[in-house]
Every structure is written in C-alpha cells, then in structure tokens.
Amino acid sequence: MAKHVLVNGAGGFIGGHLVKRLKSEGFWVRGVDIKRHEFAESYADEFILGDLRDPSVVREVMQGIEQVYQLAADMGGAGYIFSGEHDAVVMHNSATINLNCLELGRLAGVQKFFYSSSACMYPEYNQLDPDNPKCSEDSAYPAAPDSEYGWEKLFSERLYLAYMRNHGIQVRIARFHNIFGPNGTWRGGREKAPAALCRKVAEAADGGEIEIWGDGKQTRSFLYIDECLEGVRRLMDSDFTGPVNIGSEEMVTINQLAEMIADIAGKKLTIRHISGPLGVRGRNSDNRLIREKIRWSPSRPLREGLERTYRWIDAQVTTAQVSLTTS
Ligand code: NAD
C-alpha cells in the first residue's frame, strides 16, 4: 500500500511542488494549508484548508499519516522578514505550528518528520564579507541570526532534535538557501529577490530602469525548485538527520542576478539603487556536508532555472496587465 504522507504548507510555493513530486513517486498525499494554492491546482489526494496553529486541525490532519513534510511557516522575502513589523507574528505563528505538529503528530503515531529550516539561522557575524560568507553547518553557534525568522528556525531545529532524542521519532532537517522557481509569490510584499527582479524586468520597457534595494553588491546563491526537491527526497530517504544545507554554491551579487535576468529578457536596463531592507551582506551554501553524507549536491546552473522562472513571471505580468485593461 502507498505510504501516507502529509505536506504542511501544500498551498505554498515549495509545498505545492513537493506534493506533485511525491504523487509522481506513488505516495498517497494529504496537503494542508491555511490558503489554497494561488497559481496551481493541488495534486494532493486530499487537500485540507486549515490553520495549523489550531490543535484540533493538527490532530485531524495527522490521522493515518506515516511521514510529515513540515513546510508551513509565516514567511516572506526581505521586505517581510527584515522590516521588523512582523517579528512577533512570525515567531508566534511558526513556533506554534511546529509545537503542534510535533506533539500531536507523535501522539497520532507519525514516524518521521521533515523540517524545512533556513540559512537565515546562520550567525550574522559570519556573513559580513560579501566575498567570503561562512555557512558551514557547524558554524551555527554561537547563535546570532539577523532576524527573528532565523531565531525561530533555530529554535524549531532544536525542538525537532529534542523530540527525536526523547520520543524516538525520526527527523530530517534541511537548511534551505533561497529556493526559487515558477508558481512562487511574485508580488504583494512577500516575494523574494529572484521573483521580485523577474517582475521588475518583465514590467520594464527595453531601455528603461529597475530599482534594487541597497548597493546590489550583497551576495547570495539561489537554488531552483526541482533541485531543492531532489535534495529533500534524498535526505528524507537517507539515514542522515542533518541539519544540512540544501542550496546552490553559485554565488552572485544582486546586481549580477538582475543583469542575468535582463539578459534573459533581452532588455537593456539601468539599475537604480534605493534604500530598503537587506539582510546579511553575503551568503552562499556550503555543500561539503551534503556531498559527504548523501553523496549528492545541486549542480544545475543558476541561469537555467532563471530562464524558466522569468518565462513564468513574464506570463503572469502580461495576464495581470491584460486583466487590468479589460476590467
Ligand atoms: P510559502 O510562504 O510559499 O509557503 C508556506 C505556506 O505555509 C504558505 O502557503 C502559507 O499559507 C502556509 N501557512 C502559513 N501559516 C499557516 C498556518 N497557520 N496554517 C496552515 N498553513 C500555513 O513559502 P515557501 O517558500 O514555500 O517555504 C516553505 C518552507 O521553506 C518554509 O518553512 C520556509 O521558511 C522554508 N524556506 C524557504 C526558503 C525559500 O527560499 N523559499 C528558504 C529557506 C527556508
């Protein structure tokens, strides 16, 4: 009989893609989210609209489930996480979801949990030099994340590990580094850098201008969704608990990212730098541990994923413009 799995956050970007991947592998999938997926129909065998902060909802969705992929979080890009305005809700909502899922999941007999942590839990002091950020898994302590979102991720990593030690459940923890791709938030304030820049480029006329927060010299790496899912599934099936980075090692500046997208779009654009929420100065995935422990790491070039993502966002922008002119 097919294994019964639950995907929390199935109405979100990574969760939506994960449901599809798990279905293609033959799992029976229940998805849960507080909202329906904005851009795609769910492939889940059962999709439950529910709030995972509510214990009665969590108790219900855990019934008959062997494995849980816990992706639900109060989450967004720099404009949401670093403004300071959402700190209390981010910590309260995400911690409550994780506390509920572990306790009620274990009581319902769930055997294994995947938890999506984030590179945002790494200490700021190791990410001040844009050319040499340090994000090896063992550099997490002394802890000093630069956002409350990162602190909650660190707390919840520890919560999952504590449940594993004290209650005998199995746990797998990944620290995602900037995952991007089609079917993700691309406007509205929660979008992350690749989607926001794709939107700005799609909306700009050839020869026009786009805005970038900061001087654009801050560095990051970006991982395409398909490779993220490959890492998640390999980690889940391995005997390695983690926490382990799932990210790309192809580090670029935000200026380079914008230039690559403009090039994909075939547009000549000027970049104007404005002030805005930024996050750490440099960040890159360090994939030595994932290579050692599960004998795999992401390998596809950034440009390849950006081409697919740009095409999707360009189409979204066109559709939005058409519906604006016809309404
Ligand atoms: P997302 O915002 O698209 O998905 C999260 C989903 O959780 C949303 O659909 C949201 O509605 C749902 N959710 C929030 N509160 C809920 C609640 N109370 N009850 C039920 N559902 C609720 O984000 P994503 O990019 O798909 O991220 C998935 C996970 O991966 C998150 O835990 C995030 O912190 C982590 N992560 C993502 C990235 C990235 O680059 N996308 C990087 C690091 C970590």
Boltz pocket constraint, residues with backbone or C-beta under 6 A from the ligand:
constraints:
  - pocket:
      binder: B
      contacts: [[A, 8], [A, 9], [A, 10], [A, 11], [A, 12], [A, 13], [A, 14], [A, 15], [A, 32], [A, 33], [A, 34], [A, 35], [A, 50], [A, 51], [A, 52], [A, 53], [A, 70], [A, 71], [A, 72], [A, 73], [A, 74], [A, 75], [A, 76], [A, 93], [A, 97], [A, 116], [A, 117], [A, 118], [A, 119], [A, 175], [A, 176], [A, 177], [A, 178], [A, 179], [A, 180], [A, 185], [A, 192]]
      max_distance: 6.0
